[in-house]
Amino acid sequence: MKKVIATDLDGTLFYPKKRISMLANRTRLFLERYIEDGGKLLLVSGRNKYITGQFLRKTGLPADFIGCNGSLVISNGQIVKAQAFDREKLKTLLAAIRRDYNPPMVLLMSKRHNLVFTRSDVSHMTNVLYFIYEVTLGSYRDPWVRSDKVFYEEIETGDVYKIMILFGLTQKKILQAKEANKVLREKYQDAEFSWSDQFIEISPKGCSKKEGIEFYLDYNKIHRDNVLVVGDSGNDISMFEAWKENSFCMGHSRPEVQKHATHIIKNFYDLESYVYPLEENSVSPKRKKEK
């Protein structure tokens, strides 16, 4: 049995959505068994640390945490890594992105604030729909602040762990974000970029989900082969490629994400047949055919 399951949250561990209990019952039962057998659950997310407290309150399951795409690592309740952007480099990068792409919204995650929004050049209806969407998230909802003042205070004096650039909600804007991500990765190599549908996510150099997991494993003296990884979006690709043989992608994810993983699963609890493969009636996850 692999000692660590390193899993993305939204669209992965939190799929299907259970807005009150947070986890599907079959997922909870599998994880209770896995942890009782000595396994470690490692939450690997683009979110900030607030979600860890929410997860513990709602599920009662012990878990360590990698947040902000690897900028933040929490082990046994202690922050063991917190890497922020160089402020001057971040200001230069944001100015270039505003000049070249004029995004309707920019968000940040920092040490002092879970999530901060600024510059909302979107329609009133889009704002209303987003507010309704936030309300319906239930236990998955993150606290956030919408304030230009707070945003620029964090840029100037705070410790910023992650930036998110919103391009828009239409398919055209999603494709624009995908192409812009390629350009930015090539042009600005002192930061990490990943494409997640309508967003480009940016973290400090050396802060990806892969590098966050590696730091966590080394810190806890766990061999790097003793982990399996699960995800569904662009910011999970780095960990798929690093743990290729033990990489699992959700079946509802985009084909351009799935192609980086070895196994495809429908639900998170399908991992049970991989973790406990010798049990009677177990069904192994689908393995992609070699091309």
Beta strands, then each sheet from edge to edge (+ up, - down):
strand 1: 4-7
strand 2: 40-44
strand 3: 64-67
strand 4: 72-75
strand 5: 78-82
strand 6: 105-110
strand 7: 116-118
strand 8: 145-146
strand 9: 160-166
strand 10: 191-196
strand 11: 199-204
strand 12: 227-231
strand 13: 247-250
strand 14: 263-265
strand 15: 286-287
sheet 1: 5+ 4- 3+ 2+ 1+ 12+ 13+ 14+ 15-
sheet 2: 8+ 7+ 6- 9+ 11- 10+
end
